[in-house]
Amino acid sequence: MAEIPSTKRWLPLEANPDVMNQFFWGLGVPPDEAECYDVYGLDDELLEMVPKPVLAVLFLYPITLQVCGFRYLCVSSF
């Protein structure tokens, strides 16, 4: 079966909190209920800079051949 080309395309996630906030608010998430912030590191002092409570963490990293190989090994071990 041939795929029908779509006019919508998936774009890579943006790591800019301002862009992500606009995206979430555009989905209908109220600005006073959730907002994105940068996390500059996992040290206690840096984590203290993040407003509380934290509802979720988006961890963005590049996909490399090594990551793909590890994911394949994890999936194939089930």
Secondary structure, DSSP 8 states (H G I E B T S, - for coil): ------S---------HHHHHHHHHHTT--TTT--------SSHHHHTTS-SS-----------HHHHHHHHHHHHT-
